[in-house]
Amino acid sequence: MVAPTMRLHLIVFLTFSLAVLMSSLAKSSSTRPRSTSPRLYPSYYRKSCPRFDEIMAQTVTNKQIASPTTAAGTLRLFFHDCFLGGCDASVLVSSTPFNSAERDADINLSLPGDAFDVVVRAKTALELACPNTVSCADILAVAARDLVTMVGGPHYDVLLGRRDGLVSRASDVDGRLPRPADSISSLIGLFAQRGLSVQEMVALSGAHTIGFSHCKEFSSGIYNYSKTASFDPQYEPRFAYGLQRACADYQKNPALSVFNDVVTPNKFDNMYFKNLRGGIGLLKSDHGLYSDPRTKVFVDLYANDENRFFQDFVRAMEKLSNYGVKTGRGGEIRRRCDQFN
């Protein structure tokens, strides 16, 4: 007799695997999709690694069930990888005595271990099935997409054939990744440098519908905000008081954190945007999206229409996924994701 827990895991895996299989069949029966990167296409591993989709589905399913924060962490890891110099898995490389790598830059120190772990697990399984074939960059891109789908988000195409980058330096990171306290003008500029519009920036910000932020990232807005107010008036008062209680010991315990979306924290939906309209945003940049007229129109749009948010998120993710990719001799297929060959 099968135990209830095993039955649940089997049902989740079979359901997710079926979705991946149907998507793969649909893509293989169509012509090569439009792409600004002609060497990338969805069925890249069809012959060289036939079990690629199956192994990825099994790996991410098992990891997400064991550690439910994996989805948000992997999405953030993918964003930090792509946003710097392109989607080339450079953020996965570990530092050596001769080089301080991207992952050890100050802003990347809080990237969650579960996100790195799901990539390592997938790489290990894929190396056994088809050695020296699948790049770490492709693994991270597909893991992020599959995990978004697992927690209720939209499915989108991931073109494959990326090579892993040959450079990873912590010194390249400063000022090139968005920070929680950045102004909207600063954020718009950073995204524009990557060819992403204001609307695409807001759509991608919707990823905050899952995951959490450490208290230190928004403490200045909830404690001693000014001489006349203990917290930023953009916060809904009851929410601000709740944050003050939840983060009371953050200086002694830097790991203290709060869900980005306190209403549906583990579901990828449009609640993040609804929360912003009610003053239940967590970060300064969250509040800025609703207070700045350049972005507020899109916050309202997505708060009112989840389908539209999903559609625009898909387009933005497909665009981001192809940013700065390395192909051919521009990269390599790493044997280990945490070190160059």
Phi, psi and chi 1 to 4 in degrees:
 res  aa     phi    psi   chi1   chi2   chi3   chi4
   1 MET       -  131.9 -173.8  173.6 -178.3      -
   2 VAL   -81.7  131.6 -177.9      -      -      -
   3 ALA   -65.7  151.4      -      -      -      -
   4 PRO   -56.9  -40.3  -25.9   34.0      -      -
   5 THR   -64.2  -40.8  -59.8      -      -      -
   6 MET   -66.7  -37.1  -68.1 -177.6   65.2      -
   7 ARG   -63.1  -41.8  -76.4 -158.2  -58.3  -90.5
   8 LEU   -62.2  -46.1  174.0   60.0      -      -
   9 HIS   -61.9  -41.2  -73.2 -158.4      -      -
  10 LEU   -65.0  -41.5 -178.2   60.5      -      -
  11 ILE   -64.5  -44.5  -69.5  170.9      -      -
  12 VAL   -62.3  -43.8  171.0      -      -      -
  13 PHE   -66.3  -45.0  173.6   65.4      -      -
  14 LEU   -64.6  -40.2  -70.7  176.8      -      -
  15 THR   -63.8  -46.3  -58.6      -      -      -
  16 PHE   -67.9  -40.4 -179.3   59.7      -      -
  17 SER   -63.3  -38.0  -62.6      -      -      -
  18 LEU   -62.8  -41.4  179.2   60.1      -      -
  19 ALA   -62.9  -42.3      -      -      -      -
  20 VAL   -65.3  -41.3  170.6      -      -      -
  21 LEU   -63.2  -45.2  176.1   61.2      -      -
  22 MET   -62.7  -40.0  -66.3  -59.3  -70.2      -
  23 SER   -63.5  -41.2  173.0      -      -      -
  24 SER   -66.1  -40.8  -62.1      -      -      -
  25 LEU   -63.4  -41.8  -71.1  173.9      -      -
  26 ALA   -63.6  -40.5      -      -      -      -
  27 LYS   -71.3  -36.8  -74.1 -176.9  -75.3 -172.3
  28 SER   -71.8  -21.7   63.7      -      -      -
  29 SER   -90.2   -3.7   64.0      -      -      -
  30 SER  -105.6  172.2   61.7      -      -      -
  31 THR   -77.0  166.7   58.0      -      -      -
  32 ARG   -60.8  130.8 -176.6  176.5  -64.4 -174.3
  33 PRO   -70.7  163.5   28.9  -35.1      -      -
  34 ARG   -63.9  140.6   58.2 -168.3 -178.8  -81.9
  35 SER  -160.2  141.2  170.9      -      -      -
  36 THR   -82.3   -5.9   54.9      -      -      -
  37 SER  -118.0   92.7  -56.2      -      -      -
  38 PRO   -62.1  -17.9   21.0  -32.2      -      -
  39 ARG   -88.3   -1.2  -61.5 -175.0 -173.4 -177.3
  40 LEU  -104.4  137.1  -56.7 -175.1      -      -
  41 TYR  -159.8  154.9   49.5   97.2      -      -
  42 PRO   -60.2  -36.0  -23.1   33.3      -      -
  43 SER   -94.3   27.3   57.9      -      -      -
  44 TYR   -53.8  -37.4 -171.8   86.1      -      -
  45 TYR   -99.9   12.5  -62.7  112.7      -      -
  46 ARG   -56.6  -41.1 -175.9  177.4   59.4 -176.3
  47 LYS   -96.4  -39.0  -66.4 -178.6  179.0  179.5
  48 SER   -77.5  -25.3   60.5      -      -      -
  49 CYS  -151.2   75.6 -167.8      -      -      -
  50 PRO   -58.7  -25.0  -21.0   32.4      -      -
  51 ARG   -94.7   13.3  -64.6 -175.4   58.0 -139.5
  52 PHE   -54.6  -54.0  172.3   75.1      -      -
  53 ASP   -61.6  -41.8  -73.8  -25.3      -      -
  54 GLU   -63.2  -45.9  174.6 -167.3  -12.3      -
  55 ILE   -65.8  -41.5  -69.6  171.4      -      -
  56 MET   -63.3  -44.4  -73.3  -60.5  -56.1      -
  57 ALA   -61.9  -44.1      -      -      -      -
  58 GLN   -66.0  -42.2 -175.9  173.4   13.8      -
  59 THR   -65.1  -49.8  -57.7      -      -      -
  60 VAL   -68.8  -33.5  -59.4      -      -      -
  61 THR   -64.3  -48.8  -62.2      -      -      -
  62 ASN   -62.4  -40.4  -69.4  -20.4      -      -
  63 LYS   -69.9  -42.1 -180.0   62.7 -179.5  178.9
  64 GLN   -66.0  -37.6  178.0   65.2   15.6      -
  65 ILE   -65.0  -41.6  -71.3  173.3      -      -
  66 ALA   -73.1  -36.0      -      -      -      -
  67 SER  -135.9   92.3  -56.9      -      -      -
  68 PRO   -61.9  -13.0  -24.6   35.8      -      -
  69 THR   -87.0    0.5   59.4      -      -      -
  70 THR   -61.1  -40.1  -59.3      -      -      -
  71 ALA   -58.8  -52.0      -      -      -      -
  72 ALA   -63.9  -41.2      -      -      -      -
  73 GLY   -64.3  -40.3      -      -      -      -
  74 THR   -70.4  -37.8  -55.4      -      -      -
  75 LEU   -62.1  -41.3 -172.1   55.3      -      -
  76 ARG   -67.5  -41.6 -178.3  170.5  174.6 -123.6
  77 LEU   -61.2  -43.1 -179.7   65.9      -      -
  78 PHE   -61.7  -44.0  176.1   68.2      -      -
  79 PHE   -61.8  -45.4 -178.7   84.9      -      -
  80 HIS   -64.8  -32.7  -80.8 -131.5      -      -
  81 ASP   -68.5  -52.5 -179.4   50.9      -      -
  82 CYS   -67.4  -39.2  -65.8      -      -      -
  83 PHE   -68.2  -25.3 -149.6   79.9      -      -
  84 LEU   -78.7  -68.2 -175.0   59.1      -      -
  85 GLY  -130.9   17.8      -      -      -      -
  86 GLY   111.0  164.7      -      -      -      -
  87 CYS   -81.3   83.3  -54.4      -      -      -
  88 ASP  -132.6   15.0   62.7   -2.9      -      -
  89 ALA    62.3   21.5      -      -      -      -
  90 SER   -67.6  -24.8   55.2      -      -      -
  91 VAL   -71.9  -15.1   74.0      -      -      -
  92 LEU   -83.1  -16.3  -57.4  177.8      -      -
  93 VAL   -72.8  134.6  175.0      -      -      -
  94 SER   -84.7  153.5  -65.0      -      -      -
  95 SER   -71.7  157.2  -66.1      -      -      -
  96 THR  -128.5  172.1   69.3      -      -      -
  97 PRO   -59.5  -16.3  -26.0   35.5      -      -
  98 PHE  -107.3   -5.8  -49.9  100.2      -      -
  99 ASN  -155.3  129.2  178.2   59.3      -      -
 100 SER   -91.7  113.8  179.8      -      -      -
 101 ALA   -85.7  168.7      -      -      -      -
 102 GLU   -51.9  -43.1  -76.6  176.8   32.0      -
 103 ARG   -62.8  -16.4   67.3 -169.0  -68.8  175.8
 104 ASP   -99.2    6.2  -74.0  -33.8      -      -
 105 ALA   -67.4  149.2      -      -      -      -
 106 ASP   -50.3  -45.6  176.5   65.1      -      -
 107 ILE   -70.6  -18.0 -165.4  172.8      -      -
 108 ASN   -97.9   -4.6  -75.0  -26.0      -      -
 109 LEU   -65.4  -24.1  -67.7  176.6      -      -
 110 SER   -91.1    2.9   61.3      -      -      -
 111 LEU   -61.5  130.8  -70.1  171.9      -      -
 112 PRO   -73.8  142.2   24.1  -31.0      -      -
 113 GLY   -61.2  -32.6      -      -      -      -
 114 ASP   -60.6  -33.1  -76.6  -31.5      -      -
 115 ALA   -68.0  -44.0      -      -      -      -
 116 PHE   -64.0  -38.9  -69.9   95.0      -      -
 117 ASP   -65.3  -39.6 -176.0   59.0      -      -
 118 VAL   -65.7  -33.1   72.3      -      -      -
 119 VAL   -69.4  -43.5  174.8      -      -      -
 120 VAL   -61.4  -42.6  169.9      -      -      -
 121 ARG   -63.5  -43.9  -69.3  176.7 -176.6 -129.0
 122 ALA   -65.4  -43.5      -      -      -      -
 123 LYS   -61.2  -43.1  179.2   63.8  171.4  175.3
 124 THR   -59.8  -47.3  -59.1      -      -      -
 125 ALA   -65.7  -38.9      -      -      -      -
 126 LEU   -72.2  -33.0  -72.5  164.0      -      -
 127 GLU   -65.9  -33.0  -77.4  -62.9  -56.6      -
 128 LEU   -70.7  -37.4  -68.3  172.5      -      -
 129 ALA   -81.0  -39.0      -      -      -      -
 130 CYS  -151.4   85.2   33.4      -      -      -
 131 PRO   -59.3  144.3  -19.5   31.1      -      -
 132 ASN    54.3   38.9  -56.2  -43.9      -      -
 133 THR  -122.8  -46.2  -58.6      -      -      -
 134 VAL  -100.2  128.6 -179.2      -      -      -
 135 SER   -77.8  153.9   69.5      -      -      -
 136 CYS   -66.7  -31.7  -58.1      -      -      -
 137 ALA   -63.4  -42.2      -      -      -      -
 138 ASP   -67.6  -38.6  -82.4  -13.6      -      -
 139 ILE   -60.7  -46.6  -69.3  172.3      -      -
 140 LEU   -64.4  -41.0  179.1   54.5      -      -
 141 ALA   -63.4  -44.6      -      -      -      -
 142 VAL   -72.5  -38.3  171.7      -      -      -
 143 ALA   -60.6  -43.0      -      -      -      -
 144 ALA   -61.5  -46.1      -      -      -      -
 145 ARG   -62.7  -47.2 -172.2  -85.7  -48.7  -81.7
 146 ASP   -64.1  -37.1  -72.5   -4.7      -      -
 147 LEU   -72.3  -36.8  -74.7  161.5      -      -
 148 VAL   -58.7  -44.1  164.6      -      -      -
 149 THR   -64.2  -39.3  -56.0      -      -      -
 150 MET   -60.5  -34.2  -84.2 -164.3   70.1      -
 151 VAL   -97.6   19.5  -65.5      -      -      -
 152 GLY   104.2   -1.3      -      -      -      -
 153 GLY   -83.1  178.0      -      -      -      -
 154 PRO   -77.8  151.6   30.4  -35.7      -      -
 155 HIS   -88.1  143.0 -172.8  -82.9      -      -
 156 TYR  -144.4  158.7   54.5   90.7      -      -
 157 ASP   -72.1  138.0  -72.5  -24.4      -      -
 158 VAL  -119.7  112.8  174.6      -      -      -
 159 LEU   -74.3  140.4  -54.6 -177.2      -      -
 160 LEU  -117.6  161.4  -57.7  171.0      -      -
 161 GLY   121.2   11.0      -      -      -      -
 162 ARG   -65.1  150.2  -63.0  166.9 -174.5   76.5
 163 ARG  -104.2  157.3  -67.2  -78.1  177.6  141.9
 164 ASP   -82.0  139.0  -62.2  -39.3      -      -
 165 GLY   -66.0  160.5      -      -      -      -
 166 LEU  -107.4    1.7  -57.5  172.7      -      -
 167 VAL  -134.4  138.1  176.0      -      -      -
 168 SER  -152.0  105.2  179.4      -      -      -
 169 ARG  -129.2  129.9  -66.6 -173.1  -66.5 -103.6
 170 ALA   -62.0  -31.3      -      -      -      -
 171 SER   -66.9  -17.0   58.6      -      -      -
 172 ASP   -83.2   -8.7  -67.8  -21.9      -      -
 173 VAL   -85.3  -40.5  176.5      -      -      -
 174 ASP   -55.3  127.0 -169.7   42.4      -      -
 175 GLY    81.8    1.0      -      -      -      -
 176 ARG  -114.8    1.0  -62.4  175.2   64.5 -171.2
 177 LEU  -121.0  142.3  -75.4  173.0      -      -
 178 PRO   -62.7  142.8  -20.3   33.0      -      -
 179 ARG  -116.2  153.2  -69.8 -175.2  175.8  -86.6
 180 PRO   -57.0  -27.9  -23.8   33.6      -      -
 181 ALA   -99.4    7.2      -      -      -      -
 182 ASP   -64.8  147.2  -78.8  -10.2      -      -
 183 SER   -73.2  161.7   67.7      -      -      -
 184 ILE   -64.2  -38.0  -65.3  -58.6      -      -
 185 SER   -61.0  -41.8  -68.8      -      -      -
 186 SER   -64.1  -42.8  175.4      -      -      -
 187 LEU   -65.1  -43.4  -67.6  173.8      -      -
 188 ILE   -59.0  -40.1  -70.4  174.9      -      -
 189 GLY   -65.1  -42.8      -      -      -      -
 190 LEU   -62.9  -44.1  -75.7  173.0      -      -
 191 PHE   -68.7  -37.8  -82.3   79.2      -      -
 192 ALA   -62.4  -34.8      -      -      -      -
 193 GLN   -62.9  -22.1  -69.4  169.4   15.4      -
 194 ARG   -99.3    9.9  -81.2   81.7 -177.3  165.9
 195 GLY    77.6   20.2      -      -      -      -
 196 LEU  -105.7  132.9  -64.6  163.0      -      -
 197 SER   -78.7  173.1   67.9      -      -      -
 198 VAL   -61.4  -43.7  173.1      -      -      -
 199 GLN   -64.1  -40.6 -177.2  166.3    4.5      -
 200 GLU   -65.8  -35.1  -71.8  166.2  -25.1      -
 201 MET   -62.0  -44.9 -179.4 -171.7   80.4      -
 202 VAL   -66.0  -41.4  177.9      -      -      -
 203 ALA   -60.9  -44.3      -      -      -      -
 204 LEU   -67.3  -31.3  -70.8  170.8      -      -
 205 SER   -62.8  -22.9  -62.3      -      -      -
 206 GLY   -62.1  -11.8      -      -      -      -
 207 ALA   -61.5  -18.2      -      -      -      -
 208 HIS   -69.7    1.1  -77.1  176.0      -      -
 209 THR   -68.7  -16.5 -172.3      -      -      -
 210 ILE  -125.7  162.7   54.6  175.6      -      -
 211 GLY    92.2 -173.1      -      -      -      -
 212 PHE  -144.9  166.1   56.1   84.5      -      -
 213 SER  -128.2  144.9  -64.8      -      -      -
 214 HIS   -73.5  146.0  -68.5   95.6      -      -
 215 CYS   -56.8  -34.0  -67.7      -      -      -
 216 LYS   -63.1  -20.7   65.1  179.2 -179.4 -179.9
 217 GLU   -76.9  -16.1  -65.4  176.0  -20.5      -
 218 PHE  -135.5   12.6   54.5   88.8      -      -
 219 SER   -60.6  -33.2   59.6      -      -      -
 220 SER   -66.6  -18.2   61.6      -      -      -
 221 GLY   -92.2  -11.4      -      -      -      -
 222 ILE  -118.7   -6.9   60.7  172.1      -      -
 223 TYR  -129.2  129.8  -64.1  116.7      -      -
 224 ASN    48.3   48.5  -55.9  -45.4      -      -
 225 TYR   -63.6  -41.6  180.0   72.2      -      -
 226 SER  -156.1 -179.5   69.0      -      -      -
 227 LYS   -67.9  -23.5  -67.1 -178.3  178.8  179.6
 228 THR  -110.1   -8.1   58.4      -      -      -
 229 ALA  -142.0  135.3      -      -      -      -
 230 SER   -78.2  -21.2   63.5      -      -      -
 231 PHE  -141.6  160.7   56.6   83.1      -      -
 232 ASP   -59.5  124.4 -174.9  -20.6      -      -
 233 PRO   -63.7   -8.9   20.8  -31.6      -      -
 234 GLN   -73.1  -18.0  -67.8 -174.3   93.4      -
 235 TYR   -76.8  141.0  -75.8  104.3      -      -
 236 GLU   -64.4  129.0 -164.6  -80.7  -31.6      -
 237 PRO   -52.7  -47.8  -28.5   35.6      -      -
 238 ARG   -63.6  -34.6  -71.6  172.5  -60.7  176.9
 239 PHE   -67.1  -42.6 -178.4   56.3      -      -
 240 ALA   -61.7  -43.9      -      -      -      -
 241 TYR   -63.4  -38.5  -68.3  134.0      -      -
 242 GLY   -64.1  -40.0      -      -      -      -
 243 LEU   -65.9  -38.9  -68.4  176.6      -      -
 244 GLN   -60.4  -39.7  -70.6  175.4  -18.3      -
 245 ARG   -70.7  -43.2  -68.9 -168.1  -65.1  -89.4
 246 ALA   -66.1  -31.1      -      -      -      -
 247 CYS  -105.0   13.7  -64.2      -      -      -
 248 ALA   -53.5  -34.8      -      -      -      -
 249 ASP  -105.8   24.2  -65.7  -33.7      -      -
 250 TYR   -64.1  -28.1   82.8   94.9      -      -
 251 GLN   -70.5  -32.0  -69.0  179.0  -45.1      -
 252 LYS   -84.9  -28.5  -63.4  179.4 -179.3  177.8
 253 ASN  -127.3   86.8 -178.0    6.5      -      -
 254 PRO   -62.4  -15.1  -20.4   32.6      -      -
 255 ALA   -81.2   -7.3      -      -      -      -
 256 LEU   -58.8  134.8  -84.9  179.4      -      -
 257 SER  -147.6  167.3   55.9      -      -      -
 258 VAL  -136.4  144.2  176.5      -      -      -
 259 PHE   -60.6  138.8  -74.9  120.8      -      -
 260 ASN   -63.3  -37.7  -67.5  -37.8      -      -
 261 ASP  -118.7  104.2  170.0    7.7      -      -
 262 VAL   -79.7   -7.5  -64.0      -      -      -
 263 VAL   -90.1  -52.2 -179.3      -      -      -
 264 THR  -129.6   70.9   56.6      -      -      -
 265 PRO   -66.2  -24.8   24.2  -34.7      -      -
 266 ASN  -108.9   14.4  -63.1  -47.3      -      -
 267 LYS  -123.0  130.5 -178.0 -178.6  178.8 -176.9
 268 PHE   -82.1  105.8 -163.7  100.0      -      -
 269 ASP  -149.0 -165.4   54.6   18.4      -      -
 270 ASN   -99.4   15.3   68.1  -25.8      -      -
 271 MET   -62.6  -30.5 -173.2   57.5   68.9      -
 272 TYR   -53.7  -44.9  165.2   75.7      -      -
 273 PHE   -71.4  -36.4  -62.9  107.2      -      -
 274 LYS   -62.9  -39.7  -66.1  180.0  179.8  179.9
 275 ASN   -62.2  -40.0  -70.0  -18.2      -      -
 276 LEU   -59.4  -37.7  -65.6 -173.1      -      -
 277 ARG   -68.9  -21.6  -62.8 -159.9  -62.0 -171.8
 278 GLY  -102.2   11.6      -      -      -      -
 279 GLY    76.2   22.0      -      -      -      -
 280 ILE  -109.4   31.4  -45.6  179.9      -      -
 281 GLY   -82.2  151.4      -      -      -      -
 282 LEU   -94.9  -46.9 -158.7   57.5      -      -
 283 LEU   -97.9  160.6  -53.5  173.7      -      -
 284 LYS   -59.1  -39.9  178.9 -178.9  177.6 -179.4
 285 SER   -66.1  -31.3   55.0      -      -      -
 286 ASP   -62.6  -49.6  -66.7  -28.1      -      -
 287 HIS   -61.2  -37.3  -66.4  -62.5      -      -
 288 GLY   -62.1  -34.0      -      -      -      -
 289 LEU   -60.6  -32.5  -70.3  178.4      -      -
 290 TYR   -92.3  -22.8 -166.1   61.0      -      -
 291 SER   -89.7  -20.3   61.2      -      -      -
 292 ASP   -90.8  126.1 -167.8  -60.4      -      -
 293 PRO   -62.7  -23.9   19.5  -31.5      -      -
 294 ARG   -68.6  -25.9  -67.8  170.9  -67.4  180.0
 295 THR  -113.9  -22.7   49.6      -      -      -
 296 LYS   -58.3  -37.9 -179.1 -179.8 -177.5  -65.3
 297 VAL   -60.0  -34.5   60.4      -      -      -
 298 PHE   -80.9  -32.4  -59.0  118.2      -      -
 299 VAL   -60.4  -46.6  172.1      -      -      -
 300 ASP   -62.6  -41.8  -74.6  -30.1      -      -
 301 LEU   -58.5  -48.0  174.5   64.3      -      -
 302 TYR   -75.7  -30.4  -61.3  146.1      -      -
 303 ALA   -65.4  -32.5      -      -      -      -
 304 ASN   -87.6  -20.1  -68.4  -32.0      -      -
 305 ASP  -142.7   96.0 -170.6  -17.8      -      -
 306 GLU   -64.9  -37.9 -176.8  174.5   82.4      -
 307 ASN   -60.2  -40.9  -72.1  -26.5      -      -
 308 ARG   -66.0  -40.5  179.7   60.7 -173.4  -88.8
 309 PHE   -59.0  -47.4  163.3   49.6      -      -
 310 PHE   -59.5  -44.8  -80.2   10.2      -      -
 311 GLN   -60.8  -45.5  -68.6  169.4   10.3      -
 312 ASP   -74.0  -32.9  -70.7   -9.5      -      -
 313 PHE   -63.2  -43.5  179.8   80.4      -      -
 314 VAL   -59.0  -48.6  161.4      -      -      -
 315 ARG   -62.4  -40.4  -77.7 -166.9  -72.7  -93.6
 316 ALA   -68.6  -39.0      -      -      -      -
 317 MET   -68.9  -39.6  -78.2  -62.1  -71.3      -
 318 GLU   -62.2  -38.3  -71.5  176.6  -18.8      -
 319 LYS   -69.2  -46.4 -171.9  172.8 -179.3  178.6
 320 LEU   -62.7  -38.6  176.6   64.1      -      -
 321 SER   -62.2  -22.6  -62.5      -      -      -
 322 ASN  -102.2    7.8  -64.5  -29.9      -      -
 323 TYR   -77.0  125.2  172.3   68.7      -      -
 324 GLY    60.4   27.2      -      -      -      -
 325 VAL   -68.9  150.4  -62.5      -      -      -
 326 LYS  -102.9  136.0  -45.3  -61.3 -172.4  -67.2
 327 THR  -135.2  163.7   57.5      -      -      -
 328 GLY    56.1 -131.9      -      -      -      -
 329 ARG   -77.5   -0.5  -65.2 -177.8  179.3  179.4
 330 GLY   -75.6   -5.3      -      -      -      -
 331 GLY  -158.5 -162.1      -      -      -      -
 332 GLU  -147.1  169.3   64.5 -178.7    6.3      -
 333 ILE  -102.3  101.9  -56.1  -64.9      -      -
 334 ARG   -66.0  142.9  -72.1 -172.8 -149.9  137.4
 335 ARG   -76.3  -32.9  -71.1 -177.4  -73.0  -87.8
 336 ARG  -128.1  138.2  -73.1 -179.7   47.3  145.7
 337 CYS   -72.1  -19.5  -68.3      -      -      -
 338 ASP   -95.4    5.6   62.7  -12.2      -      -
 339 GLN  -153.2  150.9   63.8 -175.9   37.4      -
 340 PHE   -71.4  157.1  -57.6  118.5      -      -
 341 ASN   -68.1      -  -68.3  -17.2      -      -
